Structures are given as C-alpha cells and as structure tokens.
Amino acid sequence: MADLPDDPRLTPARPDLAAKFLEGKVQAAHFVEGTEFEVFDPVAPVRRAPSPDAALDTEALKGERVTIYERTPEGWAWGQLQSDGYVGWLPDIALVAPRSTPTHKVTALRTFAFPGPSIKLPPAESLPLGARIQVATTDGGFAITNQRHYLTAQHVAPLDTCEPDFVAVAERFVGTPYLWGGKSALGIDCSGLVQTALAAAGLKAPRDSDMQERALGAALPPEQWTRLRRGDLLFWKGHVAIARDGDSIVHANAHHMATAIEPMRDAIARIRAAGSEVISIKRLQAGPLS
C-alpha cells in the first residue's frame, strides 16, 4: 500500500482518514464511506485546509454534488467534488443534503434569482455561469426553481445545452478580476477559465493547468506552433492560455490581474522575460471552431 496518494488534489486520503474505496490502496488510520451533499451557496470556496485563511484551490458552484468524508465542529467539511474530482475543505454551511434534481444551468456570466416574478425585487442571490438549478416551471419570462426563485428565462438553459465555441465563452470573461482558484465572473484563474469555458461547450476538463496539459487534446509538434488555430491551448509551467486565432490569446493572468486578450507574440515574449517558456501546445479538435 502507498503511504500517501500521488496527487492529494484528486485523492481523498490523509494519514488519519481516507475514503472507504481507497482501503487497501493507501495507508490511513480510518476509512469511511462518504455522504453526498449538494452545494447550496452560489459559489463555495474549496480550501487547502479548514480555515478561512487557507489557500483557495478551487470553487464549487450551486447545484454541484460533493462527497463528504468529514465534518468538523468548527464548521468545515472535507470531501471530493463529483464534477472534477477535486479534494478539499468547504464551509459546511454552504452544503445541504441533496434537495434538487438539476434540470438547467446558468448560461449568463451572472444572473439574479429573485424572490418573486419581478426584476424590481431585491435579488435573493446571484448565480454564476455553470450553476445548476432545478426548474419547476416557467411563467412570464421567468424560470421558477424548486426554491421558488425566479430567474430570467433567457439566462438559463437545459443541462445538455452546449455552446458552439468555447473560446467565445472565455472571451466573455474579459475584464474579470484574476483570482487564484476562482471559477466565476467575480474572479477566475487561468485553468478555471479553461475548465469553465469547456464545460459550457459540453467538454469535461480537469481543474489545474498541469492536469489539463496531461489530459486534453493532442500535442502539436514544435514546427506547427506558428500555425495555431482557434481553441488551441498553450501551456507554460503553471499557466494556460487559449488561442483566439494565430495571432492572439485570451487568458486569466496575474500580469493584467484580469482575463485579457493579448497578442500572442507579446505574451510569449513577456512570459519568457519572466523566466518561463511555452512547454506544450495542445489541439482539442481537428478543425477550427466556428
């Protein structure tokens, strides 16, 4: 048995506690069955440790499911997101026992949920792109959820709806502040932008840039790096960007502290000057996106 998991980001195992399905594969003092919970808050932080001061590794969005293995008296829950397998600590207050069966997702960057059928009412909450909701009925331009919240119907769509161009989704985030671990229009990081944009197009991607480099697409040989297509992914150590065409990229980055569109040559030169070279370019499909 392994003493510790190779990648703790994706393996619910600690020296003191691990998921029951890992018994016999890792060493831990206790193995427990997980319990499924639903993310109830619009956006819930997933932290590296059970503290509000701990690093933000990623975020979970409303309607996501998470398997929880420990809940602490201090109000933290340790578990694994079912969407991408990420492991971390969430505020227990952000979780509820499953109470919805999501039918729709938010397709606007952000939308408001109103307590009644009027956009003049104070919003009950604001939901990010990709949040999952159960729509019970529609009425007068509103999608009404099982929480009795009223959302603008044009801001939601059935779960199986796919955007035709994930790059266009990423471009909608231009100007969004850079936030390490972020996954919403309030703040997003480079790999969160890639994962969120691909998800809107119905394409599953892992969370972090190193995972994405390993899992996504086919590597282009260096002699083709000057002939990039829309949707190609450029990887540096710890960073990823999306090609808009052969001359420009869109990426969430700490230089601009925002999601920005930047000339490709300028970005490569700037990042090279900071000590990092492009390490790979991956192509997700055979032809250019429409």
N, C-alpha and C positions, 0 to 999 in steps of 0.2 A: 504493500500500500504506500501511496505517496504521503509524505509528511504534510505538505501544503499543496493546494491547487496551483497549476502552472500560471493561470490567469485569474486572480481573485475577482476581477471585474465581472467575470461570467460564471463563476463557480460559487454557489452558496455554501462555503465551507470556511470555518475558522478553527483554531485549535480547541476551542471549548464547545463548538456547536456546528453541526452541518446538516444539510438536507438528508432525509432518510434514503433517497435514491442514490446517494453517494456512499452509503455504507459498503465497506469492502473495497472502496476505491481510494478513500482518503482517511487519514487518522484524525479523529476528533473525540472529545470526551463524551459527547452526546449526539445522537441522531434523532431528528424529529420530522414528523410529517408536516408539511406546510398547509396553511389555510388561505384560501383565495379571498382577496379583498378587491374592492373597486375604488379607484381614485375618484374622490368626490369633489375636491377643490379644482378650480380651473387649471392651475399649474401647481404641482407639488415638487419641492426640491428632493433630489436623491443625493445624499451626502456621504462622504467617506467615513464619517464617524458620527455617533449620536450626540451631536452638538450643533447649535445654530452657527457656531464659528468654524465648523469643519468645512473642508473644500466641497464645493458644488461639483459633482461629477457629471450629472445629467438632470433632466427633469422628466416627470411623468405628467401626462395630460388627462384631463377629465375623461372618465369612462374607461381608461386603461385598467387592466387587471394586473395584480401583483400577488405573488405567492409569498406569504409572510411566515417566517420561522421563529421570530422572537418579538415580543412586545415588552417594553420596559416600563417600570413605574414612573419614569421621568417623561413618558410620552413619546417614545421613539419606537419605530417598527423596522426590523431588519428583514429584507426579503429580496426577491428577484422579479423584475418586470417580465411579464409574459410576452411583451411585444418584441423586445430585442435581447432579452436575457441578462440585462444589466443588474448587478447586485449592489445594494447599498442601504442606507438608512433614510427612512421617510418620517415626517411628522405623523404620529398615529392619528392625530385629529383630521388629517387630510384623507383618511381612509374610512370606508364603511363596508359592512357586509354587502355582497352584491345585491343591488336593488333595481337594476335596469338590464335590459337586453338591447344594447345599442343597435339602432337601425340606420342612423345617419351620422355624418361627420360635418364639422365646420369647414367650409371652403374659403371663407374670407380670412384675411390675415388676423383680424379680431372681429368679434361681433358681440353685441349686448344681448343678454337674456333679461327680459322684462317680466315683472310680476303680473302683468295683465296685458290686454290687447291694445296697447297704446305706446308709441315711441316717446311720449311725453312723460311717462312714468320714470321715477328713478330706477336705473337698472339694478337687478338683483345680483348679477355677476357679469363679467366679461370673459368670453371664451376664445381661446386661440385656434388658429388653423390646426386641423387634425383632431381636435377634441371630439369625443364620440358621445352621442346622445341617443336617447330613445324618443322618437317622435310618436306621440299617441294619435294626433290628428292634425289637420291643417284648417285654418279658418281666417279668411280675410287677409291673406298675405302673410300670415304668421304660421310657423311650425310650433306646435304646442307639445312640450315634452312631458314625460311622466312625472316631472317635478312641478308641473303646472307653470313652467316658464314659457314665455312667448319669445321666439326668435324670428327675425326676419327670414322668411322662407327662402329668399334668394341667396342667403348666406350659408345654407346647408344643402346637403345632397346625400343620396343613399350611399351606404358604405362602399359599394362596389363601383362608385363613380371614379374615373381616373382622368387626371389632367393629361392632355396630349403632349405637353412639353414641360418636363421637369425643370429645365433651365429657366423658362418663363416664370415658374413658381419662385425659384431662387431670386430672380430679378425683382420680384415684388417686395423682397425684404431689404432692398437698397435703402440705406439710411437707418436701419435698425441698429441700435447700440450693440457693440460687441460685449458678450458676457460668457466667460468661461463656463461651460456646462449648460448654457442656455439653449432652449429649443422653441422659443416663441418670439413674437414680434416685439415683446418687451425687452428682449435680449437674446442673442444667439451666438454660437461659436461656429468655427469653420465646418466641423464634421456634423454638428447639429443642423446646419443649413443643408448639407448634402442629404442627410438622412430624412429631414422633413420634406424637402422638395421631391425626393424619390418616392417617399410614402404617398404624397399627393398624386403621383402618377401610377400608383399601384405597384411600386417596386420596393422590395424589402431590402434594407441595408443595415449593417451593424452600426454601432454608435460612434466609435472613435476612429480617427483617421488611419491609424495603423491597422485596425481591423478591416476598414474599408479597402485599404490598399491590397490586403491579402484576399479579400472575398469578392470584390466587384470587378467585373469586366475582364478583358484580355489585355495584357501588356503590349504596348506599341514598341517596336524596335526603335532605337535612338534615331535611325535615319528617317523615321516618319514624324519625329517630334516637331518638325517645321510645317507639317501639313495637318493641323488639328481640325477636328470637326466640332460642331456644337454638341455639347454633352460629354466630351472627353473630360476626364478627371486628372488633374495634375497634383502630384504628391511631393511634398518635401518632408523631412523628418518633423513630425508633429503638426503638419499643416496640409490642407487640401483645398483646391480651388476648382471651379467649374469653367470650362471653356465656353464662351458665348459664340465664338467663331474662331477663325485662325489668327485673330489679332487681339482679342480681349478676353478677360476673365471676370467672373463675379465670385467674390469670396468674403466671408466674415473674417476680419483680421484686426490684430491689435495695433497695427500701424495707423490705420484710419480710425480705430476704435468703433468700427461700424461695418456693416455689409456694404461693399463698394464695388463698382465696376472700374476696372483698371486696365490700361494697355498691357498686354501680356509681356512684351519685352521689358517694359518699365518694372513690372512686378518681379520678373525673374532677376533682373539686374539689381534691384533694391534688396531682394532677399539674399542674393549671392553676396552682396556687400556686407550683409549682416552675418555671413558665415554659413549659409545653407544653400545647397544646390538641389534642383529637381532630381528626385531619385527614381521616379517612375511616372508614366502616363498610361492610364487605363481607358479602354474604349468599351462602352456598355452595349453597343449595338452595331449592326453592320453599316447602317447609313445615317445621314444627318437627320436630326429631328425636324419635324415640320414646325 
